[in-house]
Amino acid sequence: YHAAWSNECIEFWFMLHFAYYTSNNHRKEYIRFLNERYAQLGLGKYKKNSTDTFDILMKHGNPRLASRYAKRIIDDHKGMTPTDIAPGTKVFELVEELAKYLPEESRKQFIG
């Protein structure tokens, strides 16, 4: 089994839907980034545990690009343990595994 981890927080994975980001900042910076992006999109502020997060990321972000960015970051840190990769995330592995069970057209949004 593999864990779907995200250092320093899940918001880092969310950020990658909008931009390539490699600075190891405190989670407050990631939330600040999301607040700014949400405001630009006219969505107000990012809210942790919001039931709208998935829909927002799908409509305004790019999940396939987020996976590509996350893979690049992991590749740049080969040989390091997850605790030493910051920022970093392997949520893309879970997303790509689950996407295999989607219809072909939907799968393309996640795997490409």
C-alpha positions as CSV (number, residue, x, y, z in Angstrom):
1,Y,0.0,0.0,0.0
2,H,1.0,3.6,-0.6
3,A,0.1,6.6,1.4
4,A,-1.2,9.7,-0.3
5,W,0.8,12.3,1.6
6,S,1.2,16.0,1.1
7,N,3.9,18.1,2.8
8,E,3.2,20.5,4.4
9,C,-0.6,20.2,3.9
10,I,-3.2,19.2,1.4
11,E,-3.5,22.9,0.4
12,F,-0.1,22.4,-1.4
13,W,-1.8,19.8,-3.7
14,F,-4.6,22.2,-4.3
15,M,-2.2,25.0,-5.2
16,L,-0.6,22.8,-7.9
17,H,-4.0,22.9,-9.7
18,F,-3.2,26.5,-10.5
19,A,0.6,26.9,-10.5
20,Y,4.0,25.2,-10.3
21,Y,5.3,26.0,-6.8
22,T,8.4,24.7,-5.1
23,S,9.0,27.1,-2.2
24,N,8.9,25.4,1.2
25,N,6.7,27.9,3.0
26,H,4.5,27.5,6.0
27,R,0.9,26.3,5.3
28,K,-0.3,29.8,5.9
29,E,1.4,30.9,2.7
30,Y,-0.4,28.1,0.8
31,I,-3.7,29.2,2.2
32,R,-2.8,32.8,1.3
33,F,-2.1,31.7,-2.3
34,L,-5.5,29.9,-2.5
35,N,-7.3,32.9,-1.0
36,E,-5.8,35.2,-3.7
37,R,-6.6,32.7,-6.5
38,Y,-10.2,32.3,-5.2
39,A,-10.6,36.1,-5.0
40,Q,-9.3,36.4,-8.6
41,L,-12.0,33.9,-9.7
42,G,-14.7,35.7,-7.7
43,L,-15.1,32.9,-5.3
44,G,-14.4,34.7,-2.0
45,K,-12.0,32.9,0.3
46,Y,-10.7,29.4,0.4
47,K,-12.4,27.4,3.2
48,K,-10.7,24.3,4.6
49,N,-13.0,21.2,4.5
50,S,-15.4,23.0,2.1
51,T,-17.6,20.6,0.1
52,D,-17.0,22.9,-2.9
53,T,-13.3,22.4,-3.1
54,F,-13.4,19.5,-5.6
55,D,-15.8,21.3,-7.9
56,I,-13.7,24.5,-7.8
57,L,-10.5,22.6,-8.6
58,M,-12.2,20.8,-11.5
59,K,-13.8,24.0,-12.9
60,H,-11.0,26.5,-12.3
61,G,-7.9,24.4,-11.8
62,N,-6.2,21.7,-13.8
63,P,-5.9,18.3,-12.1
64,R,-3.8,16.8,-14.9
65,L,-1.3,19.7,-14.6
66,A,-1.3,19.3,-10.8
67,S,-0.2,15.7,-11.2
68,R,2.5,16.7,-13.7
69,Y,3.8,19.3,-11.3
70,A,3.7,17.0,-8.3
71,K,5.6,14.3,-10.3
72,R,8.3,16.8,-11.3
73,I,8.8,17.8,-7.7
74,I,9.0,14.2,-6.5
75,D,11.5,13.4,-9.4
76,D,13.7,16.3,-8.3
77,H,13.9,14.7,-4.8
78,K,14.6,11.1,-5.7
79,G,16.1,9.1,-2.9
80,M,14.7,11.4,-0.2
81,T,12.1,10.3,2.4
82,P,8.6,11.9,2.3
83,T,9.4,13.9,5.5
84,D,12.4,15.4,3.7
85,I,10.5,16.4,0.6
86,A,8.9,19.7,1.4
87,P,7.0,20.9,-0.4
88,G,5.9,17.7,-2.0
89,T,2.9,15.5,-2.5
90,K,2.0,12.1,-3.7
91,V,-1.8,12.7,-3.8
92,F,-1.5,12.3,-7.6
93,E,-0.9,8.6,-7.2
94,L,-4.3,8.2,-5.5
95,V,-6.0,10.4,-8.0
96,E,-4.5,8.5,-11.0
97,E,-5.4,5.2,-9.5
98,L,-9.0,6.2,-8.9
99,A,-9.2,7.8,-12.3
100,K,-8.7,4.4,-13.9
101,Y,-12.2,3.5,-12.9
102,L,-13.8,6.5,-14.6
103,P,-15.3,6.6,-18.1
104,E,-12.7,7.4,-20.7
105,E,-13.7,11.1,-21.2
106,S,-13.6,11.8,-17.5
107,R,-10.3,9.9,-17.0
108,K,-8.6,12.4,-19.4
109,Q,-9.1,15.2,-16.9
110,F,-6.8,13.4,-14.5
111,I,-4.4,11.2,-16.5
112,G,-2.8,12.3,-19.6
